[in-house]
Amino acid sequence: MIGRSGLAALILVAAIMSGCTTPLVQPGRTPRPTPSPSPTFQLEQTGIDGRVVDENGEPLAEVRLVLRLGVRRGTAATTADGTFFDRGNLGEIGITASLEGYQTEETTVIVVPDEITEIEIVLVPHD
């Protein structure tokens, strides 16, 4: 059985034999992962421009929107002309649109850096 100091010596010998003069791990310390660099992108040029309409193409105001990105959630509402937007979020974003008198609609969009993804959500009245 090798003790802690024996293990440190073994690591040092292995590092020297591999051509490395600095031990890869210091004895008694757990290495920390190097954080990945944050993606760089233009916030105002990355996101969603959306419009919610009825089955006749007429804009719907005050539609409640829930946007989900992983475990994060945000809410919004459409304007008088049925539009909404979201900026600065990347990845797969789930959107739920609901308005009294209409069936709830769910969709997913993929947002990539430096692009505005345009979507249209159609709500159908309840039967």
C-alpha positions, -999 to +999 in steps of 0.1 A: +000+000+000+014+034-010+009+063+015+001+099+005+038+109+003+046+078-018+018+086-042+030+122-046+065+109-053+051+084-078+032+112-096+064+133-097+084+105-111+058+098-138+057+135-147+095+137-150+097+105-171+070+119-194+091+150-200+071+173-177+091+191-151+060+203-131+038+179-113+004+177-128-013+175-094+001+189-062-001+165-032-032+171-011-050+193-036-078+185-059-075+201-093-102+225-103-116+223-138-108+252-161-140+271-168-151+272-204-149+306-219-183+323-222-196+326-257-192+361-271-221+375-291-240+407-296-269+407-271-291+430-292-285+408-323-292+375-307-328+363-298-363+359-309-388+382-328-422+367-325-458+373-335-489+356-322-520+355-345-554+338-347-563+313-374-572+342-398-538+358-394-551+386-372-527+397-344-536+388-308-528+412-280-521+404-244-512+367-251-493+353-221-460+338-230-438+316-209-402+312-222-381+283-208-344+279-212-332+249-192-345+255-157-349+292-162-383+307-170-395+341-180-429+356-189-440+382-213-471+393-231-477+403-267-482+440-277-513+454-294-499+442-328-494+407-315-456+409-313-430+400-287-393+397-285-365+382-264-328+391-265-296+376-253-307+340-246-290+312-266-300+276-272-332+257-272-360+279-259-395+265-252-424+289-256-459+285-243-486+309-256-520+312-239-550+335-241-584+330-227-608+316-253-579+299-273-561+266-271-526+268-255-498+264-281-463+252-273-433+254-296-395+253-294-370+274-312-332+272-314-314+305-310-278+308-322-254+337-316-258+369-336-290+358-353-326+369-347-350+339-350-384+349-364-414+329-354-452+331-358-475+313-333-511+306-344-537+302-316-569+284-324-602+292-305-616+266-281-643+244-296 
